[in-house]
Amino acid sequence: MTENGYGDFWDWALSRWWGWMLGALFFLGLAFVIYLYVTNLENQGQGGRINWIVALAYNIGGKWCAVSVLAVPGLIFALVGLVKLFSSSEE
């Protein structure tokens, strides 16, 4: 068991397909929030405070690059969850 007790939970949750899908929902939800926030900042035409990683991605590739920082891990989590779902149903 880990010192804070979280390791056992995450080991248990990520060994199941739904744990990966919850992670996917988390990342994709954050990506949606970032999309809404950046769109709002663009529409206002003023500057605003934003996380430095999102700002760096935005400066490199615009809004979609900033959103993809969180959307890509979300899609990977969803893909792994679907693979686990369909591989567990075959056993």
N, C-alpha and C positions, 0 to 999 in steps of 0.2 A: 504494500500500500504506500502511496506517496505521502509526503509530509502534509499537503493541504487537502488530500482526499479527492481531488479532482481527476487525477490520472486514471483511477479505476472506472469512473463514470465515462470518461471519453473513450477509453479502451473498449468498454462495453457498448457504448452508443455507436461508435464507428465500425464495430464488427457487424452491424446490422444495416440493411439498405435504407431504412427510414432515418437513421442517424446522418447518413450522407445527404439525404434529401432535405433534412432540416438545415444542414450546413449550406446547401444550395439556396434554400429560401432566404437564409440570412444574408449571404453574399449578394444575391440578386435583389433583395430588398434594399440593401445599402446602395447598390448601383442605381436603383430607381430614385432613391433619395438624392444622390449626387447629381443625377440627371436633372431632377426638378430644381435643385439648388443652383446649378450652373446655368440652367435656362433662365431662371429668375434673375440672376446676376447679369446675364447678357441682355435681357429685356430692359433692365433698369438703366443700363449704360453707365453705371457707376462701378467703382471697385468694391470689393468686399473681402471679408476674411474667409480663408479656405485653407484646408490642410496642405502642407507643403508638397506632399506626394501628388495630390490631386492637381495642385497648381503646376508642378513640373510636367505632369502628363498633359495638362491643358496647353501649356506653352509649346510642347513638342508637337501635339497632334490635334488639338482642339477638344471640343466637348466629348466626342465619341472615344477618343483615346483616354480621357479622364474617366469616363464611365467604364471602359473596358478593363481598367485596373481592378475593379471589383467584379465585373460581369464574367470575365474569363474564369477566375477561380470558381465562381458559382456554377458555370456550365460544366466545368470539370467535376465538381462535386456531384452534380446531377447525373452526369454520364457514369461515374463510378457507382452511384446509387442504383441506376437502372441496370447496370451490369450485375451488381450484387443481387438485385431483385430477380432477374431472369435466370441467373446461375443458381440461386438457392431454390427456385421452383423446379428445376430439373433434377435435383438430388432426391 
